[in-house]
């Protein structure tokens, strides 16, 4: 079984699948000591557009390892036009993890909502749900009003529902009830859990 040092060495492997596997394991470990190597690997990886899956896993690992020194690079990367839009999801997720001051701090999420990039926003919402954040009442209201304005089956409605079991307020309850009428099974499932104040352990890519 590999250790952190082994996986850091694998980040330099000539084959992208090996680098990706190492990044996934480091992401799962969440060891801050791997942050510098992960960022270095990402800087090299983005030179090859074909390896977007590896880039995504490297970004996710940086976020999980809480390597805040990567913030300037990730913010700049998030502003670039990317063909593989899944990378934006990873960036949104990592940017929230690296910027929040507590699990009640919704400010980084609000900032990403203002980007207009749906995939970046989806990543931000996903981090919020995975961390089971309970932002301030003001931020919860802004988030709910943002997703309530979207079409009923819009994908960006999902992660706020997954986060909502710990939230309170009439607007939250109205939003959850509305999503119960969605044609999408995933939205209805998340809405039912939220209505019953039950969290679920989600397993995103």
Buried (B, 14 or more C-beta within 10 A) or exposed (E): EBEBEEBBEBBEBEEBEBBBBBBBBBBEBEBEEBBBBBBBBBEEBBEEEEBBBBBBBBBBBBBBBBBBEBBEBBEEBBEEEBEBBBBBBBBBBBBBBBBBEEEEBBBBBBEBBEBEBBBBBBBBBBBBBBBEBBBEBEBBBBBBEBBBEEEEEBBBBBBBBBBBBBBEEEBBBEBBEBBBEBEBEBBBBBBBBBBEEEBEEEEBE
